[in-house]
Amino acid sequence: MSVRQGLKKIYFPSTILKLVRNGPNVPEVSNTLTFRVPPSMNKMDIKSYLSNIYRLNVLDVRTSNMPAKLAGAGGNTVLKRQKFKKAVITIDHEFKWPETPDSEVFGIQAAVNERSRMLNKLKGWRIRPNHGVQEAKKAAAAAESTKE
């Protein structure tokens, strides 16, 4: 009896495979893809996931565990970057990354500029409670004291 791969049905996977750009040594058009996967996934899970969900013909899977690193220290706090597993997958056809979208077309840069403008406008300001609420509380307290 032979074992057939890719027959495991996954309908709503709870794991996330994040496609990341390859390193600087890999050309822009290549048949290798690099994913960031949870450390609990093994090679068979990754191959099954990609072949069943995305219908990719996976030829080879290489994985490496990336350790947690110190991301930065501010004062007395030390932040740790989460550990992850890097999977380099070889597929049967070439993959080309799409062109980087123009930020002006989508209005991304305009939104970023507007947000930074608003944050700079509010820099140094404190948000104070509404004065109408304070006056209403004082009036209610005065009315209560006159009742007694």
Secondary structure, DSSP 8 states (H G I E B T S, - for coil): ----TT----SS-----EEE---TTS-SEEEEEEEEE-TT--HHHHHHHHHHHS---EEEEEEEEE--EEEEEETTEEEEE--EEEEEEEEEEEEE------HHHHTHHHHHHHHHHHHHHHTT------HHHHHHHHHHHHHHHHH-
